[in-house]
Amino acid sequence: MSGSPIYLDGRLAGAYAYGWSYGTDPVVGVTPIANMLAELKRPVRPDMFPGARSLPDRPSAKAAPEEPSTERLAGLPPFHGEHEVDALSAIRALQDKRARTQAPVGLQRATTPVMLGGFTDSVAHMLAEELEPLGFMATQSSTGGSTQGGPNRFEPGGAIAVELARGDISMIGVGTVTHVDRGGRVLAFGHPMMGAGATGLPTATARVLHVLVSELRSFKIAEAVHPLGALVQDRQPAIVVAPDIAPARIPVRVKVNGVEGAPKTEWNIEVASHRILTPTIVFGMIVNAVKSTAGDTADVIVRARSKVGIEGHAVVSLDERGFSPMGAASPGVFSQLRMFALMEAAFANAFESSRVTSVDLELDIEFSREVFQITDASVAYDEVDPGEEVTIYVRLRRVDQRDTIRAVKVRVPESAAGRTVKVTVAAGNLVPIEQPRAGSLGDLIAQTQRRYPATSLVTVLQMPTRGLRFEGHVVDSLPPSALNSLQLVSSSEDSRPFITQSRTEIKMPQVVIGGTKLALRVRQVARGRLLGE
């Protein structure tokens, strides 16, 4: 397994970290221990990892009998690998590389096995595709075993686990401890896990259950045993684990209501606090919970009531509804939940240091087709006067019922004279709203709540004017002279003009789906004026 210590003449030379696919000869690539030891010089403080705390001193690792030095490393020169990059850049680079490369050629970095426990086959496959560009090789395993009898400290040659999730489902990356220094800090893997730099992922001692032999790439199946420390450095030559830091974990609860006879309706896990990994794991947990509870391929109405705790801010509550003809377990049902926008705002906003502290989601599932489908919209005549109030007739369809017509009155602006006005009729959750330029995390949170619900029918008139976004407010329907002047004052991307809209909302008793468009030709002069009135 990657990180296994390599000794030459009894002296620690480095860690197994590279190999060839389909190779049968005992030849591997080794990361020199000198490069790994150099990573121990990087400063580590609990305040580098939001939510982490220091633990009192305790015997947490078995140190090597003598600290290895570069003079006693079998004469191997330092290996200068590629520079570290931040997590987001690393992911993009890996994804681009994956898109360009059809099959690996030559010496390859050892992948990090990720044990997925408690996931259905389809969800495990979905997560495997998401994790592969990060350097993980996902495989299904158990959700964890007893902590009795397992190792309670890190030892060279022993297994180590990075706990991404634990509880009713589990997700752990496993490798081998290469070296433990006198202070108890651990060097492992011999290669980066993700290349994420300073991170604070939870770690644990691990127990190897089985060695899976394969010419493609053999690996060990293991399980986490005792939580211990945090992964503090994820660098090119190795990962560094500090056993005296307790990392932040995010409690996540998913409850599924409305499925009679389901053997399990509630899931509870703790997820590692990480900008990129946390939303992916939470999404996988939600889809897995619903698939296990209500995997029927049927028409379903879903109500999602979510609560997201954000450090420094109150718990934010959201109530959303949606419809799926492919069943509740379709990933598309949950990919647009606004709770994920909240999580991104908490982890990655440019205004303050914050993070997600808790996630709670209750899903009400109703196997029903009782929705309003917008099938058509029309007007009595398609040429109208400027300033005229026009009635738009929206045709709505419901299963096993006759189509109904809903009349919506909208006013054509005077400024549209001589132009064509585009009209859109759609479900509320499909209609975007102009948002002011955010000036704080609080603004970003407020913007996630400023949406039309799926139970609204919204008619949108595309106006012939333009508007600008500013911090805290939106200015629309600007005349050209004012638009040009304000653009010169502000040079930000958000100040680019947008097409203004006039919207009319009608509350409906059930979820609305679909949408339609039409166009209104506006006369240059109202008919009454032409007749001399």
C-alpha positions in Angstrom: 0.0 0.0 0.0 1.2 3.5 -0.7 3.3 4.8 2.1 4.8 1.5 3.0 8.4 2.2 4.4 11.2 1.0 2.2 14.5 0.0 3.9 17.9 -0.5 2.3 20.5 -2.2 4.4 18.3 -1.6 7.4 18.1 2.2 6.8 14.8 4.0 5.9 15.1 5.1 2.3 11.6 6.3 1.6 8.0 5.2 0.9 6.4 3.1 -1.8 4.4 5.6 -3.9 4.6 4.8 -7.6 4.2 1.7 -9.8 3.2 0.3 -13.2 -0.2 -1.0 -14.1 -0.2 -4.8 -15.0 3.3 -5.1 -13.7 4.3 -8.5 -12.2 7.9 -7.7 -11.3 8.6 -6.4 -7.7 9.7 -3.0 -9.0 8.2 0.2 -7.5 8.8 3.9 -7.4 9.9 5.3 -4.0 9.6 8.8 -2.6 12.9 9.6 -0.8 12.4 10.1 3.0 14.4 13.3 2.8 11.6 15.0 0.8 9.0 13.6 3.2 10.9 14.8 6.3 11.1 18.3 4.8 7.4 18.6 5.1 7.6 18.4 8.9 9.2 21.9 8.9 6.0 23.5 7.7 4.2 25.4 10.6 1.0 23.8 11.9 -1.5 25.6 14.2 -5.0 24.7 15.1 -6.2 28.2 13.9 -5.2 27.1 10.4 -8.2 24.8 10.3 -11.5 26.4 11.3 -13.3 24.4 14.0 -10.3 22.4 15.0 -8.9 22.4 18.6 -5.8 21.2 20.3 -5.8 18.1 22.4 -3.8 17.6 25.6 -0.6 15.7 25.3 -1.1 11.9 25.2 0.8 8.9 23.9 -0.7 8.9 20.4 2.1 7.4 18.2 5.0 5.1 18.3 8.0 7.1 17.3 10.9 5.6 15.4 13.8 4.6 17.7 16.0 7.2 16.1 15.2 10.2 13.9 16.4 9.4 10.4 18.7 12.0 8.9 19.6 12.7 5.3 23.1 11.4 6.0 21.7 7.9 6.7 19.3 7.5 3.8 21.3 5.0 1.7 22.9 7.8 -0.2 19.7 8.7 -2.1 19.5 12.3 -3.3 16.4 14.5 -2.6 13.7 14.1 -5.2 12.2 17.4 -6.4 8.6 16.8 -7.5 6.1 19.2 -8.9 5.0 22.1 -6.9 1.9 22.0 -4.7 -1.2 23.8 -5.9 -4.4 24.7 -4.2 -7.2 22.2 -4.1 -9.4 23.8 -6.7 -6.6 24.2 -9.2 -5.5 20.6 -8.6 -8.9 19.3 -9.3 -9.2 21.3 -12.5 -5.8 20.1 -13.6 -6.7 16.5 -12.8 -10.0 16.7 -14.6 -8.4 18.2 -17.7 -5.7 15.5 -17.7 -8.4 12.8 -17.4 -10.2 14.3 -20.3 -7.1 14.3 -22.5 -5.8 10.9 -21.5 -7.6 7.7 -22.4 -5.3 5.3 -20.5 -2.3 5.6 -18.1 1.1 5.1 -19.6 4.4 4.6 -17.7 5.0 5.1 -14.0 1.8 6.1 -12.2 1.3 7.5 -8.8 -0.4 5.0 -6.4 -4.0 5.8 -6.1 -5.5 6.2 -2.6 -8.2 3.6 -2.0 -11.4 5.0 -0.6 -13.6 2.5 1.2 -17.3 3.3 0.7 -19.5 1.7 3.3 -23.3 1.6 3.4 -23.8 3.0 -0.2 -26.0 1.4 -2.9 -24.2 0.2 -6.0 -25.4 3.1 -8.2 -24.5 5.8 -5.6 -21.1 4.2 -5.0 -20.5 4.3 -8.8 -21.5 8.0 -8.9 -19.2 8.9 -6.1 -16.4 6.8 -7.7 -16.6 9.0 -10.8 -16.6 12.2 -8.8 -13.6 11.1 -6.7 -11.4 9.6 -9.4 -10.1 12.9 -10.7 -8.9 13.7 -7.2 -6.6 10.6 -7.2 -9.0 8.3 -5.3 -9.9 4.7 -6.2 -13.3 4.1 -4.6 -14.5 0.6 -3.7 -17.4 -0.6 -1.6 -16.6 -1.9 1.9 -18.2 -2.1 5.4 -19.3 0.9 7.4 -16.8 0.1 10.1 -16.1 -2.4 12.8 -15.5 -2.7 16.5 -12.8 -0.5 18.0 -11.9 -3.4 20.3 -8.5 -4.9 19.6 -7.5 -2.5 16.9 -4.4 -0.2 17.1 -4.7 2.9 19.2 -1.7 4.7 17.9 0.2 5.2 14.6 3.2 2.9 13.9 5.5 2.8 10.9 4.2 0.2 8.5 0.7 0.3 10.1 -2.4 1.4 8.3 -3.8 4.9 8.5 -7.3 6.2 7.6 -8.5 9.6 6.5 -12.1 9.7 7.7 -14.2 11.7 5.2 -17.4 10.4 6.7 -18.5 8.1 9.5 -21.8 6.9 11.0 -24.6 5.2 9.1 -22.4 5.5 6.0 -18.6 5.7 5.9 -16.0 7.0 3.5 -12.3 6.5 4.4 -9.1 6.9 2.4 -6.5 4.4 3.5 -2.7 4.2 3.2 0.4 3.3 5.2 2.4 5.1 7.9 6.0 5.6 6.7 7.5 7.3 9.7 6.6 8.8 13.1 8.8 11.5 14.6 9.6 12.0 18.3 6.8 14.5 18.6 4.3 11.9 17.3 3.7 13.6 13.9 3.2 11.1 11.1 4.4 10.9 7.6 2.4 8.6 5.3 1.3 7.8 1.7 4.6 9.0 0.0 2.4 11.1 -2.4 -0.3 13.6 -2.0 -3.9 12.6 -1.3 -5.4 15.4 -3.2 -2.6 18.0 -3.2 -4.8 20.2 -1.1 -2.0 21.8 0.9 -2.8 22.7 4.5 -6.0 20.9 5.4 -7.7 19.6 8.5 -9.3 16.3 7.5 -10.0 13.8 10.4 -7.6 10.8 10.6 -7.8 7.5 12.5 -5.8 4.3 13.1 -6.9 1.6 10.7 -7.1 -2.2 10.6 -6.4 -4.1 7.4 -9.1 -6.7 6.6 -7.9 -8.1 3.3 -5.3 -7.7 0.6 -6.8 -7.6 -2.9 -4.3 -8.9 -5.4 -4.6 -7.6 -8.9 -2.2 -7.2 -11.8 -3.8 -3.8 -12.5 -3.1 -2.5 -9.0 -3.2 -4.4 -5.8 -4.5 -2.7 -2.7 -5.6 -3.4 0.9 -9.2 -3.2 2.2 -9.2 -1.6 5.6 -11.5 0.0 8.2 -11.0 2.9 10.5 -10.6 2.0 14.2 -9.7 4.8 16.6 -10.1 8.5 15.6 -6.8 10.1 16.1 -5.5 13.5 14.9 -5.9 15.4 11.7 -4.3 15.5 8.3 -2.5 18.9 8.4 -0.4 18.9 5.3 -1.3 17.3 1.9 1.8 17.8 -0.2 3.6 16.3 -3.1 6.0 14.0 -1.1 3.6 12.9 1.6 0.8 13.7 4.0 1.5 14.9 7.5 -0.8 13.9 10.4 -0.7 15.8 13.8 -2.2 13.5 16.5 -2.7 16.4 18.9 -5.3 18.2 16.8 -9.0 17.4 16.9 -10.4 18.3 13.5 -13.8 19.8 12.8 -16.6 17.4 11.9 -20.0 18.3 10.6 -23.1 16.5 11.9 -25.4 15.6 9.0 -28.9 14.3 9.4 -31.3 13.1 6.6 -34.8 12.1 7.4 -37.2 10.7 4.7 -41.0 10.9 5.4 -43.9 9.5 3.6 -42.7 6.0 2.6 -44.8 3.5 4.5 -43.0 0.3 5.6 -39.5 1.5 4.8 -37.0 -0.3 7.1 -34.9 2.8 7.7 -36.0 6.4 7.3 -33.2 8.4 9.1 -29.5 8.6 8.5 -26.9 10.3 10.7 -23.2 10.8 9.9 -20.3 13.1 10.6 -18.6 14.6 7.6 -15.1 16.1 7.3 -15.2 19.9 7.0 -13.8 20.6 3.6 -14.9 23.0 0.9 -14.8 20.5 -2.0 -15.4 17.2 -0.4 -18.2 18.1 2.1 -20.9 19.0 -0.5 -20.0 15.9 -2.6 -20.3 13.6 0.4 -23.6 15.2 1.6 -25.1 15.0 -1.9 -24.1 11.3 -2.1 -25.6 10.7 1.4 -28.9 12.3 0.4 -29.3 10.3 -2.9 -28.3 7.1 -1.0 -30.8 7.7 1.7 -33.6 8.3 -0.7 -32.6 5.4 -3.0 -32.6 3.1 0.0 -36.0 4.3 1.2 -37.9 5.2 -1.9 -36.1 3.9 -5.0 -39.3 3.6 -7.0 -39.2 4.9 -10.6 -42.5 6.8 -10.4 -44.0 10.3 -10.4 -43.1 11.9 -7.1 -43.5 15.3 -5.4 -40.7 16.1 -3.0 -40.7 18.8 -0.3 -37.2 19.5 1.1 -36.9 21.3 4.4 -33.3 22.0 5.1 -31.4 23.7 7.9 -27.7 24.7 7.4 -25.6 25.9 10.3 -23.1 28.5 9.3 -20.3 29.7 11.7 -20.9 33.3 12.8 -24.5 33.3 11.5 -27.8 31.8 12.6 -29.0 28.5 11.2 -30.5 29.1 7.8 -33.8 27.4 7.0 -35.0 26.7 3.4 -38.3 25.1 2.2 -38.3 23.9 -1.4 -40.6 21.7 -3.5 -40.1 19.9 -6.7 -41.5 17.2 -9.0 -39.7 14.2 -10.7 -41.2 11.8 -13.2 -38.2 9.5 -12.6 -38.7 9.0 -8.9 -37.3 10.7 -5.8 -33.9 9.0 -6.1 -33.0 10.7 -9.3 -29.9 12.9 -8.6 -31.4 15.7 -10.6 -34.0 16.2 -7.9 -31.4 17.3 -5.3 -28.6 18.8 -7.4 -30.5 22.1 -7.5 -31.2 22.3 -3.7 -30.3 25.8 -2.5 -28.6 24.3 0.6 -25.6 23.5 -1.6 -25.4 27.2 -2.5 -25.4 28.0 1.2 -22.6 25.5 1.8 -20.5 27.1 -1.0 -21.1 30.5 0.4 -20.0 29.4 3.9 -16.8 27.7 2.7 -15.7 30.0 -0.1 -17.1 33.5 0.4 -14.6 36.4 0.0 -15.8 38.4 3.0 -15.1 36.4 6.2 -13.7 33.1 7.5 -16.6 30.8 8.0 -17.7 27.2 7.5 -20.7 24.9 7.7 -21.3 23.6 11.2 -24.4 21.4 10.7 -26.7 20.1 8.0 -30.3 18.8 8.6 -32.6 17.8 5.8 -36.1 16.4 6.0 -37.7 15.1 2.8 -41.4 14.7 2.5 -42.1 12.3 -0.4 -45.5 12.0 -2.0 -46.1 9.5 -4.9 -48.4 11.7 -6.9 -48.8 13.4 -10.3 -51.0 16.1 -9.0 -49.0 19.0 -10.4 -49.9 21.9 -12.7 -48.2 21.6 -16.1 -47.9 24.8 -18.2 -48.7 23.7 -21.8 -49.5 26.9 -23.6 -50.0 30.7 -23.3 -51.9 33.0 -25.6 -53.4 36.5 -25.9 -56.6 37.7 -27.7 -54.4 39.7 -30.2 -50.7 39.8 -30.6 -50.5 43.5 -31.3 -51.0 45.7 -28.3 -50.8 49.4 -27.3 -47.9 50.8 -25.2 -49.1 51.1 -21.6 -52.0 48.7 -22.2 -53.0 46.1 -19.6 -53.0 42.8 -21.5 -54.6 39.5 -20.4 -52.4 36.4 -21.0 -54.3 33.1 -20.9 -52.2 30.3 -19.5 -53.3 26.7 -20.2 -52.7 24.4 -17.3 -52.9 20.6 -17.5 -53.5 18.1 -14.7 -53.6 14.3 -14.8 -57.1 12.9 -15.4 -58.7 16.3 -15.5 -59.7 18.8 -18.2 -57.3 21.6 -19.0 -58.0 24.8 -17.2 -57.2 28.4 -18.2 -55.7 30.9 -15.8 -55.9 34.6 -16.8 -52.9 36.7 -15.9 -53.0 40.5 -16.3 -49.7 42.3 -17.2 -49.1 45.9 -18.2 -47.0 46.7 -21.3 -44.6 49.5 -20.6 -44.8 52.8 -22.5 -41.1 52.5 -23.3 -41.8 49.4 -25.4 -43.5 51.4 -28.1 -42.6 50.2 -31.5 -40.8 47.1 -30.2 -41.5 43.4 -29.6 -41.8 42.3 -26.0 -40.9 38.7 -25.2 -43.1 37.0 -22.6 -42.2 33.9 -20.6 -44.6 31.9 -18.4 -42.9 29.4 -16.1 -42.8 27.7 -12.8 -41.4 30.0 -10.1 -38.3 28.0 -9.4 -37.3 28.3 -13.0 -37.4 32.1 -13.0 -34.1 33.9 -12.0 -34.2 37.1 -10.0 -31.7 40.0 -10.3 -29.6 40.1 -7.2 -27.6 43.0 -5.9 -23.8 42.7 -5.7 -23.0 40.9 -2.4 -21.1 42.9 0.1 -21.0 40.3 2.9 -21.6 36.7 3.7 -25.0 37.8 5.1 -25.8 39.1 1.6 -25.0 35.8 0.0 -27.2 34.0 2.6 -30.1 36.4 1.9 -29.7 35.8 -1.9 -30.2 32.1 -1.5 -33.6 32.8 0.2 -34.7 35.3 -2.4 -36.3 33.0 -4.9 -39.8 32.2 -6.3 -41.1 28.8 -5.0 -42.1 25.9 -7.3 -45.7 26.5 -6.3 -45.9 29.8 -8.1 -46.8 30.6 -11.7 -44.7 33.5 -12.8 -45.2 35.6 -16.0 -42.1 37.6 -17.1 -42.1 40.5 -19.5 -38.6 41.2 -21.0 -38.4 45.0 -20.8 -36.7 47.2 -23.5 -34.5 48.8 -20.8 -31.3 47.8 -19.0 -30.3 47.8 -15.3 -27.2 47.5 -13.2 -26.3 45.6 -10.0 -24.6 47.4 -7.1 -23.7 46.4 -3.6 -27.0 46.1 -1.6 -29.4 47.1 -4.4 -30.4 46.7 -8.0 -31.1 49.6 -10.4 -33.3 48.7 -13.3 -35.1 50.5 -16.2 -32.3 53.0 -16.6 -32.2 55.5 -19.6 -29.2 55.1 -21.8 -27.5 58.3 -20.5 -27.7 57.2 -16.8 -26.7 53.7 -17.8 -23.5 54.9 -19.4 -22.7 57.2 -16.5 -23.1 54.6 -13.8 -21.0 52.1 -15.8 -18.1 54.5 -15.8 -18.4 54.8 -12.0 -18.3 51.1 -11.4 -15.9 48.8 -13.2 -16.7 45.4 -11.6 -18.0 42.4 -13.4 -21.3 42.7 -11.6 -21.9 46.2 -13.0 -22.4 44.9 -16.5 -25.9 45.8 -17.7 -28.7 43.2 -17.6 -32.1 43.1 -19.3 -34.7 44.3 -16.9 -37.9 42.3 -16.4 -41.4 42.8 -15.1 -42.7 39.8 -13.2 -46.2 38.8 -12.1 -46.5 36.0 -9.5 -49.6 33.9 -8.9 -49.6 31.5 -6.0 -50.8 28.0 -6.8 -52.0 25.2 -4.5 -49.6 22.7 -6.0 -46.3 22.4 -7.7 -46.1 24.0 -11.2 -43.8 22.5 -13.9 -42.8 23.5 -17.4 -43.1 26.8 -19.2 -43.8 28.5 -22.5 -43.0 31.7 -24.4 -44.8 34.2 -26.7 -44.2 37.6 -28.2 -46.2 40.8 -28.2 -45.8 43.4 -30.9 -46.2 46.9 -29.4 -47.6 49.7 -31.6 -45.5 52.8 -32.0 -48.6 54.9 -31.1 -51.7 53.7 -29.2 -54.8 53.2 -31.4 -56.7 55.8 -29.4 -54.2 58.5 -30.4 -54.3 57.5 -34.0 -58.1 58.1 -34.0 -57.7 61.5 -32.4 -58.9 60.7 -29.0 
